[in-house]
Amino acid sequence: MVCLDVDGTLVDHDGHMSEAVKQTGRAVVADGHTVVVATGRSLPATLPVVETLGIEHGYVVCSNGGVTVRVDTTLAENYEIIDQQIFDPAPALEQLSEQLPHAKFAVETSAGEFLSTERFEDMSFGLAAEGVSFAELKQSRAVRMVVNSFDSTAEEFQEAVEGIGLQGVSYAVGWSAWLDIAAAGTTKASSLEMLRQKIGAAHEDTLAAGDGRNDIEMLQWAARGVAMGQAVEEVIAVADETTGTVYEDGLVDVLKSVLARD
């Protein structure tokens, strides 16, 4: 069970997947391994990556664990949603709007919509935002909430969020002042463990690779957790090993080691 983050792992921060990563990833899929794309991206932004890797039957964990999908190209839409972790975003929105009055807020809903209070551009959603009022945003049923503020550094943002003491949700601060919020207890790792049990994979046969703070639980969960070379120190600290950066195609060596075990 090979669990792979997208941005900063499979693709660089411009969204480009190198030919070496593509071909090695396809080889691992063709070799019969269960390759699970595990990402903070929403489903529409993840499906092109799944297609590039040649995954025709398998699973995807999107929205940092908020949405889990079974991929099957014989289905009408090539996939079906098998799990959603839904939460009420209102309490977090109220707390964060007071602490970060200039921040942008967006919600990915259980219906697959992307709602935001103002112009919000990010490739991780994969669809255009629908502008709504703050009151409407609070009434949504969310699988993922995103907060973005360019007034602070990632470290300052982390301190501000920790000072609020968010209750009833899980959250991870990204590379910049970017906050991903999910239902309480929901992470990539929690959804991957559900999948592992579903498909009957042995825990000792799990591998995960990632580079972001939202990958920490996933790297800790996997029997073999690999941090990308450009990951921040707190991510590298929880990994079993570190590979090259995404710009050095660090994932290729990891995937080749999977093929070498056959």
Protein Blocks (a to p, Z undefined) as FASTA:
>chain_A
ZZddfehplpcckopacfklmmmmmmmmmnopacddddfbdfklmmmmmmmnopabdcdd
eehhpaccdddfkbmnopacfbdcdddfklmmmmmmmmmmmbccddddfkopacdfbdcd
dfklopacddddfklmmmpccfbdcdddfkbcfklmmmmmmmnopghiacdddfblcddd
ddehiafklmmmmmmmmnopafklgccddfbfklmmmmmmpmbdcddfkbcfklmmmpmb
dcddfklommmmmmmmmmmmZZ
